[in-house]
Amino acid sequence: MANSYGMRELGRLGQRRWGGAFYEEFLPELRGRRGMEAYREMLDNDDIIGAIMYAIELLIRQVDWDVAPGGPTEADRAAADFVRECMDDMSDTWTDTVSEILSFLPYGWSAHEVVYKRRCGISRNPQTNSKYTDGLVAWQKLPIRAQETLYQWEYDGNDNLTALIQMPPPDYEFITIPAEKLLFFRTKSRKGNPEGRSILRNAYRDWYFKRRIQEIEGIGVERDLAGFPTLTAPEGMNIWDTDDPDMNIIRARAEAIVTNIRRDSLEGIVMPFGWKLELLSTGGRRQFDTNAIIERYDTRIAMTVLADFVLLGHQDVGSFALSSNKTHMFAMAICSYLDIICEVFNSKAIPQLLAMNGDHFVGVTDFPTLTHGDVEDTDIGPLGDFLSKMTAAGLIVPDEEIEDYLREVSGLPERLSDYSMIPGADRNPDRTPDKKSRQQGDKKMGTLDDENNEVTPDDPEAVEKAKAALWRD
């Protein structure tokens, strides 16, 4: 009995789900398709949010991606090379694919259908077109299934996601996509909700008030911040007599006049006798500084995604040290997003890809893993100081791997060949000696005098062999 209970799932996740829709979000305007439209407006209409998302995408676009073998064998290296080839052989570039995947940041989730092909060389058929001709199964593309096309989710009795049902334009037909055919990316997991949580969720309230203050400010500027227009009817005319149809028409036209007054090239009004138009003004400055209020909301919006460094230099605060710390935290946050992408590929996409090729990759130690590089460049100043102290203390001994790393982070070219790190040794023994080295060798062999004049040797062949040995030494 105890064993049967251990193998069975008794409880439930407690998802607030009804009819394939989630109700975990307590604000109705951020649920489902309404929420997608709200986040899209935040992305496309807000300058601070747009700058933050633009910075995230540009930083991620310059990151290097690689595939690490799952073990030391030749089969492991072949599997890693195959996955790397598949990344570069899709109909959409890898950079564009990552750009689509990044939509899970503002929307909380993104779903991508895995479409395969057979590698049969250059062809007009997208299901066989490839740079390779080995006949293996590879990724054709990983297209996004747009968040706003979601109709509902399908679940089984154990709260396992089985399918995504979408209703996309232009046909708006129902399409059911099984969950095993999809790659799901989400910012965080809470009760197994596939919709995750937008990184802009905590910024919504600040954006909401900021947008309305901007609208009020724009109306005030448009009306020259001098007051609001009033239109007074002639004495004896009761425009509030709702029983008189003529008065209702006159009142409606008068309201249209005052609400449509604008300070532009078409400003002006023609009024009949007895009507009076004037602007009511406070006669002083406004009690609220809208610029300071909007800046406050901008700061809080940026703080919610650890990107308030974008405001440094635009406000009367900030320093280089503060900027360095803030950008470092922002880079760490971006690295966590990259880790999410790698985890999805390593746990599902890559194992499925190798499984699609049957026994071709049998014998690998483990599946290859997708890896990403650093988001920000290493500050070589502190790094050099650290290595200098560690080397002087004898805690670090220079070797080829350390030099390769230093060359990479400092932007120096790669080594031409391997060599011993013994101090004073020739770091490239196969190189051709320069003129000064040749002259020094010739002097040692007696083929040049002190004035660099040639001396005829007794045995030229022996001299050349000896000079070659000297150059190697």
Residue pairs with C-beta under 8 A, 6 or more apart in sequence:
9 158
12 159
13 159
13 191
13 192
14 191
15 22
15 24
15 159
15 191
15 192
15 193
16 22
16 23
16 24
17 23
17 153
17 155
19 152
20 151
20 152
20 153
20 154
20 155
20 165
21 31
21 32
21 152
21 153
22 31
22 32
22 153
22 193
22 195
23 31
24 190
24 191
24 193
24 195
25 31
25 35
27 204
28 34
29 35
29 38
30 38
30 39
30 201
30 204
32 150
33 148
33 150
35 198
36 107
36 147
36 148
36 150
37 148
38 204
39 106
39 107
39 198
39 200
40 106
40 148
42 49
42 106
42 200
42 203
42 204
42 207
43 49
43 50
43 53
43 106
43 200
44 50
45 211
46 207
46 210
46 211
46 301
48 298
48 301
48 302
48 310
48 311
49 200
49 203
49 207
49 301
51 310
52 302
52 305
52 307
52 310
53 105
53 106
55 307
55 310
55 330
56 102
56 105
56 334
56 337
57 99
57 102
59 331
59 334
59 375
59 376
60 98
60 102
60 334
60 337
60 338
60 375
61 95
61 98
61 99
63 338
63 372
63 373
63 374
63 375
64 372
64 373
65 87
65 94
65 98
65 370
65 371
65 372
65 373
66 84
66 370
66 371
66 372
66 373
67 80
67 81
67 83
67 84
67 87
67 368
67 369
67 370
67 371
68 80
68 368
68 369
68 371
69 76
69 77
69 79
69 80
69 368
70 76
70 79
70 80
70 364
70 365
70 366
70 367
70 368
70 369
71 364
71 365
71 366
72 365
73 363
73 364
73 365
75 361
75 363
75 364
75 365
76 364
76 365
76 366
76 368
78 361
79 354
79 361
79 364
79 367
79 368
80 368
82 136
82 138
82 354
82 361
83 350
83 353
83 354
83 368
83 370
85 131
85 132
85 138
86 138
86 139
86 353
87 94
87 139
88 94
89 119
89 130
89 131
89 132
89 138
89 139
90 97
90 139
90 140
90 141
90 142
91 126
91 129
91 140
91 141
92 100
92 141
92 142
92 143
97 112
97 141
97 142
98 341
100 110
100 112
100 142
100 143
100 144
101 110
101 112
101 144
101 185
101 341
102 110
102 337
103 110
103 144
103 147
104 110
104 185
104 186
104 187
104 196
104 340
105 187
105 198
105 199
105 337
106 198
106 199
106 200
107 147
107 198
108 186
108 187
108 195
108 196
108 197
108 198
108 199
108 201
109 147
109 184
109 185
109 186
109 187
109 194
109 195
109 196
110 144
110 147
110 184
110 185
110 186
111 144
111 145
111 164
111 177
111 182
111 183
111 184
111 185
111 194
112 142
112 143
112 144
112 145
112 182
112 183
112 185
113 142
113 143
113 145
113 177
113 181
113 182
113 183
114 139
114 142
114 181
114 182
114 183
114 349
114 352
115 139
115 140
115 141
115 142
115 143
116 137
116 138
116 139
116 140
116 356
117 126
117 127
117 128
117 129
117 130
117 137
117 138
117 139
117 140
118 127
118 128
118 130
118 135
118 136
118 137
118 138
119 128
119 130
119 131
119 132
119 133
119 134
119 135
119 136
119 137
119 138
120 128
120 129
120 130
120 133
120 135
121 128
121 129
121 130
121 132
121 133
122 129
122 130
122 131
123 129
123 130
126 140
127 140
130 138
132 138
136 357
136 360
137 353
137 356
137 357
138 353
139 349
139 353
142 183
142 349
145 164
145 166
145 168
145 177
145 182
146 166
146 168
149 166
149 167
149 168
149 169
150 164
150 165
150 166
151 165
151 166
151 167
151 174
152 165
153 161
153 163
153 164
153 165
153 194
154 161
154 162
154 163
154 164
154 165
154 176
155 161
155 162
156 162
159 192
161 179
161 192
161 194
162 178
162 179
163 176
163 177
163 178
163 179
164 176
164 177
164 179
164 182
164 194
165 174
165 175
165 176
165 177
166 174
166 175
166 177
167 173
167 174
167 175
168 175
183 344
183 345
183 348
183 349
184 194
184 344
185 340
185 341
185 344
186 194
186 195
186 196
186 197
186 340
187 196
187 197
187 198
187 199
187 337
187 340
188 196
188 197
189 196
190 196
190 197
199 304
199 305
200 207
200 304
200 305
202 304
203 300
203 301
203 304
203 305
206 297
206 300
206 301
206 304
207 297
207 301
209 297
210 294
210 297
210 298
210 301
213 290
213 293
213 294
213 297
214 294
216 290
217 290
217 294
220 286
222 262
222 263
223 229
223 261
223 263
224 263
225 286
226 279
226 281
227 279
227 280
227 281
227 282
228 258
228 279
228 280
229 258
229 261
229 277
229 278
229 279
230 258
230 277
230 278
230 279
230 280
231 254
231 257
231 258
231 275
231 276
231 277
232 275
232 276
232 277
232 278
233 239
233 250
233 254
233 274
233 275
234 273
234 274
234 275
235 274
237 247
237 250
237 274
238 244
238 247
239 247
239 250
239 251
239 254
240 247
240 251
241 247
242 248
257 269
257 277
258 277
261 267
261 269
269 277
271 277
295 315
298 311
299 308
299 311
299 315
302 308
302 309
302 310
302 311
305 333
306 326
306 329
306 330
306 333
307 330
308 326
309 323
309 326
309 327
309 330
311 318
312 318
312 322
312 323
312 326
327 376
328 376
331 374
331 375
331 376
334 375
335 372
335 374
335 375
338 372
338 375
339 372
341 370
341 372
342 369
342 370
342 371
342 372
345 370
346 367
346 369
346 370
350 367
350 368
350 369
350 370
351 367
354 361
354 364
354 367
377 409
378 409
380 406
380 409
380 410
383 406
383 409
387 396
387 402
387 406
390 396
391 397
391 398
396 402
398 421
399 421
400 415
400 418
400 419
400 421
403 415
403 421
404 414
404 415
406 412
407 413
407 414
407 415
416 428
416 431
417 428
417 430
419 425
419 426
419 427
419 428
419 429
426 472
426 473
429 472
433 441
433 471
437 471
438 467
438 471
439 448
439 452
441 467
441 470
441 471
442 448
442 467
443 449
443 450
444 470
445 457
445 463
445 466
445 467
445 470
446 455
446 457
447 454
447 455
447 457
447 463
447 467
448 454
448 455
449 455
457 463
